[in-house]
Amino acid sequence: MAVLLKSRQEIAHLREAGRLVAQTYDVLRPYVVPGVSTGELDKIAEDFIRSKGGIPAYVGYGARPGRNGQPGIPPFPATICVAINDVICHGIPSNKQKLKEGDIIGIDIGVLYKGWVGDSCVCFGVGKLSEESQRLLDVTYHCLELGIEQARPGKFIGDIGAAIQTYAEANGFSVVRELVGHGVGHSLHEDPNVPHFGRAGTGLRIRQGMVFTIEPMINAGRPETRLLADRWTICTADGSRSAQFEHSLAITDGAAELLTLP
């Protein structure tokens, strides 16, 4: 595993990219209401990011040829990933897909700004939520907070996952296993991988200068997933709702610095 440690100057560049992501959420937030299409949200995000000199990091990302008779993966076509209700992540925005009262929607945004990546996810409630959906959002956000608390020099990557898994399962929820946090820098996905489950005291030791995401995906039901025919959208296998929150952070000599804040 080749983890690229970042200097103070490089972290400052990553902070600029992360701030643009956070500003994009501020722009989107008033539009996350019943009747708005996910395609409209995508256009608003793209226009704002480009107006600030950024490049949507997800557009064209991830294309892979098919292998062993399996279909390939087309390039991702949009600025944001959307995840409504039972979608865990990587949903493709559409002008036909409109938000409804009581939905939850995760919006994942990645930008490239002056050659550096910002990456974050926020899960919004649409209108009035059920008690169960609100609790899912609250627990998922606290899972993120607990993971961030463990992100300090001398701790282990497994400490992050253990804190998240323990809290999620104590509240009757499950943690998605197949999808993990990751390093960020000039590239959208770098080492290290950061699972949201595991055992404390295991895995890579955390060092000053690491920059990575923590992005727990928490399901109301079981942890198993299923991939849709578009080769991108990942849903819960049992149809239960899923929520996700994500920050990019830098490891300093003390508490982690969150890079994707306004």
Residue pairs with C-beta under 8 A, 6 or more apart in sequence:
1 191
1 192
1 204
2 191
3 183
3 190
3 191
3 192
3 204
3 207
3 210
4 183
4 185
4 190
4 191
5 207
5 208
5 209
5 210
6 14
6 185
6 209
6 210
6 211
6 250
7 209
10 116
10 185
11 209
11 211
11 250
11 257
11 259
13 114
13 115
13 116
14 116
14 117
14 118
14 184
14 185
14 211
14 248
14 250
14 259
15 250
15 257
15 259
16 113
16 114
16 116
16 118
17 54
17 111
17 112
17 113
17 114
17 116
17 117
17 118
17 259
18 118
18 119
18 120
18 248
18 258
18 259
18 260
18 261
19 118
19 259
19 260
19 261
19 262
20 49
20 52
20 54
20 111
20 113
20 118
21 109
21 110
21 111
21 118
21 119
21 120
21 248
21 260
22 120
22 260
22 261
22 262
23 48
23 52
23 262
24 45
24 48
24 49
24 109
24 111
25 107
25 109
25 120
25 122
26 262
27 44
27 45
27 48
28 41
28 44
28 45
28 107
29 124
31 40
31 41
31 44
32 41
32 99
32 105
32 107
32 124
32 126
33 99
33 126
33 127
34 98
34 99
34 100
34 101
34 126
34 127
35 98
35 99
36 98
36 99
37 93
37 94
37 95
37 96
37 97
37 98
37 99
38 80
38 82
38 84
38 91
38 93
38 94
38 97
38 98
38 99
38 105
39 93
39 94
39 95
39 96
39 97
40 95
41 80
41 82
41 93
41 107
42 78
42 79
42 80
42 82
42 93
45 56
45 79
45 80
45 107
45 109
46 56
46 59
46 79
49 55
49 56
49 79
49 109
49 111
50 56
52 113
53 113
53 114
54 111
54 112
54 113
55 111
55 112
55 113
56 78
56 79
56 110
56 111
56 112
57 110
57 111
57 112
57 117
57 118
57 119
57 188
58 76
58 78
58 79
58 80
58 81
58 108
58 110
58 188
59 75
59 76
59 77
59 78
59 79
60 75
60 76
60 77
61 75
61 76
61 188
62 73
62 75
62 76
62 232
63 72
63 73
63 74
63 75
64 72
64 73
65 72
66 72
71 231
72 231
73 231
73 232
74 230
74 231
74 232
76 90
76 92
76 232
77 92
78 92
78 93
79 93
79 109
80 93
80 107
80 108
80 109
81 89
81 90
81 91
81 92
81 106
81 107
81 108
81 121
82 91
82 92
82 93
82 97
82 105
82 106
82 107
82 108
83 89
83 90
83 91
83 105
83 106
83 107
83 108
83 123
83 242
83 244
84 91
84 97
84 99
84 103
84 104
84 105
84 106
85 103
85 104
85 241
85 242
86 235
86 236
86 239
86 240
86 241
86 242
87 106
87 233
87 234
87 235
87 242
88 176
88 179
88 217
88 219
88 225
88 234
88 235
88 236
88 242
88 244
89 106
89 108
89 121
89 179
89 217
89 234
89 244
90 108
90 232
90 233
90 234
91 232
91 233
92 230
92 232
92 233
99 105
99 126
100 126
101 126
101 127
101 128
102 126
102 127
102 128
102 129
102 130
102 133
103 125
103 126
103 127
104 123
104 124
104 125
104 126
104 129
104 133
104 136
104 137
104 241
104 243
105 123
105 124
105 126
106 121
106 122
106 123
106 124
106 242
106 243
106 244
107 121
107 122
107 123
107 124
108 119
108 120
108 121
108 244
108 246
109 118
109 119
109 120
109 121
110 117
110 118
110 119
110 188
111 117
111 118
111 119
115 186
116 185
116 186
117 184
117 185
117 186
117 187
117 188
117 248
118 184
118 248
118 259
118 260
119 184
119 188
119 213
119 246
119 248
119 260
120 213
120 246
120 247
120 248
120 260
121 215
121 244
121 245
121 246
122 245
122 246
123 137
123 140
123 141
123 243
123 244
123 245
125 133
125 134
125 137
129 137
132 220
132 241
133 241
135 171
136 173
136 218
136 220
136 241
136 243
137 243
139 167
139 168
139 171
139 173
139 218
140 168
140 173
140 216
140 218
140 243
140 244
140 245
141 245
142 167
143 163
143 164
143 167
143 168
143 196
143 216
143 218
143 245
144 164
144 214
144 215
144 216
144 245
144 246
144 247
146 163
146 164
146 167
147 160
147 161
147 163
147 164
147 196
147 214
147 216
148 214
148 247
148 249
148 256
148 258
149 163
149 255
150 159
150 160
150 162
150 163
151 160
151 206
151 214
151 249
151 251
151 256
152 206
152 251
152 254
152 255
152 256
153 206
153 207
153 208
153 251
153 253
154 205
154 206
155 205
155 206
156 200
156 201
156 202
156 203
156 204
156 205
156 206
157 192
157 193
157 194
157 195
157 198
157 202
157 203
157 204
157 206
158 195
158 198
158 199
158 200
158 201
158 202
158 203
159 200
159 201
159 206
160 181
160 194
160 195
160 196
160 198
160 214
161 194
161 195
161 196
161 197
161 198
161 199
161 203
162 197
162 198
162 199
162 200
163 200
164 175
164 196
164 197
164 214
164 216
165 175
165 196
165 197
165 198
168 174
168 175
168 216
168 218
169 175
173 218
173 219
173 220
174 218
174 219
174 221
174 222
174 223
175 196
175 197
175 216
175 217
175 218
175 219
175 223
176 196
176 217
176 218
176 219
176 223
176 225
176 242
177 195
177 197
177 223
178 225
178 234
179 215
179 217
179 225
179 234
180 193
180 194
180 195
180 196
181 193
181 194
181 195
181 196
181 212
181 213
181 214
181 215
181 246
182 189
182 190
182 191
182 192
182 193
182 194
182 212
182 213
183 189
183 190
183 191
183 192
183 210
183 211
183 212
183 213
184 190
184 211
184 212
184 213
184 248
185 211
190 212
192 204
192 210
192 212
194 212
194 213
194 214
195 203
196 214
196 215
196 216
196 217
206 251
207 251
208 251
208 252
208 253
209 250
209 251
210 250
210 251
211 248
211 249
211 250
211 251
211 259
212 248
212 249
213 246
213 247
213 248
213 249
214 246
214 247
214 249
215 244
215 245
215 246
215 247
216 244
216 245
217 242
217 243
217 244
218 242
218 243
218 244
219 236
219 240
219 241
219 242
220 236
220 240
220 241
220 242
221 236
221 238
221 239
221 240
222 236
222 237
222 238
222 240
224 236
224 237
224 238
225 234
225 235
225 236
225 237
226 234
226 235
226 236
226 237
227 233
227 234
228 234
228 235
235 242
236 242
246 260
247 258
247 259
247 260
247 261
248 258
248 259
248 260
249 256
249 257
249 258
249 259
250 256
250 257
250 259
